[in-house]
Amino acid sequence: MDIEDLDELMELADRIAVIFRGKFVRILKRDEASLELLGRL
């Protein structure tokens, strides 16, 4: 996924789930998420 996709995702989604190796790492509300935070997760 690239930055443009993340921008669109953040505009459309109510919540964003970060999944790593098949497990949920974190579920964020849209207003809690930032590109910086998503990059760190």
GROMACS elastic network, one bead per residue, 0.5 to 0.9 nm:
[ bonds ]
;  ai    aj funct       b0    kb
    1     4     6  0.82335   500
    1     5     6  0.61101   500
    1     6     6  0.71317   500
    2     5     6  0.53891   500
    2     6     6  0.64522   500
    2     7     6  0.89028   500
    3     6     6  0.50005   500
    3     7     6  0.62157   500
    3     8     6  0.86964   500
    3    35     6  0.80320   500
    4     7     6  0.51464   500
    4     8     6  0.63642   500
    4     9     6  0.85888   500
    5     8     6  0.51602   500
    5     9     6  0.60117   500
    5    10     6  0.85912   500
    6    10     6  0.60515   500
    6    11     6  0.85833   500
    6    35     6  0.73513   500
    6    38     6  0.89804   500
    7    10     6  0.52475   500
    7    11     6  0.64101   500
    7    12     6  0.88966   500
    7    35     6  0.79897   500
    8    11     6  0.51287   500
    8    12     6  0.63148   500
    8    13     6  0.85600   500
    9    12     6  0.52565   500
    9    13     6  0.57663   500
    9    16     6  0.81909   500
   10    13     6  0.55944   500
   10    14     6  0.79985   500
   10    15     6  0.84406   500
   10    16     6  0.78126   500
   10    30     6  0.63015   500
   10    31     6  0.87793   500
   10    33     6  0.78265   500
   10    34     6  0.83084   500
   10    35     6  0.88550   500
   11    14     6  0.84820   500
   11    30     6  0.81618   500
   12    30     6  0.89181   500
   13    16     6  0.65931   500
   13    29     6  0.85480   500
   13    30     6  0.66031   500
   14    28     6  0.87140   500
   14    29     6  0.61540   500
   14    30     6  0.54037   500
   14    31     6  0.85672   500
   15    27     6  0.67564   500
   15    28     6  0.54616   500
   15    30     6  0.52012   500
   15    31     6  0.86584   500
   15    33     6  0.86141   500
   16    26     6  0.82859   500
   16    27     6  0.56677   500
   16    28     6  0.51924   500
   16    29     6  0.63850   500
   16    30     6  0.66075   500
   16    33     6  0.76633   500
   17    24     6  0.68115   500
   17    25     6  0.75677   500
   17    26     6  0.58810   500
   17    28     6  0.63286   500
   17    29     6  0.88887   500
   18    23     6  0.84333   500
   18    24     6  0.58994   500
   18    25     6  0.54662   500
   18    26     6  0.53629   500
   18    27     6  0.62771   500
   18    28     6  0.82121   500
   18    38     6  0.77537   500
   18    41     6  0.72475   500
   19    22     6  0.59980   500
   19    23     6  0.53293   500
   19    25     6  0.55026   500
   19    26     6  0.73898   500
   19    27     6  0.88774   500
   20    23     6  0.54258   500
   20    24     6  0.64713   500
   20    25     6  0.63931   500
   20    41     6  0.88629   500
   21    24     6  0.84753   500
   24    27     6  0.73854   500
   25    41     6  0.75977   500
   26    41     6  0.81040   500
   28    31     6  0.80187   500
   28    32     6  0.59632   500
   28    33     6  0.60234   500
   29    32     6  0.52640   500
   29    33     6  0.64928   500
   30    33     6  0.53231   500
   30    34     6  0.82260   500
   31    34     6  0.79144   500
   32    37     6  0.89190   500
   33    36     6  0.83254   500
   33    37     6  0.64181   500
   33    38     6  0.67753   500
   34    37     6  0.51916   500
   34    38     6  0.61472   500
   34    39     6  0.84737   500
   35    38     6  0.51778   500
   35    39     6  0.60522   500
   35    40     6  0.87120   500
   36    39     6  0.51384   500
   36    40     6  0.64120   500
   36    41     6  0.88905   500
   37    40     6  0.51634   500
   37    41     6  0.63605   500
   38    41     6  0.51766   500
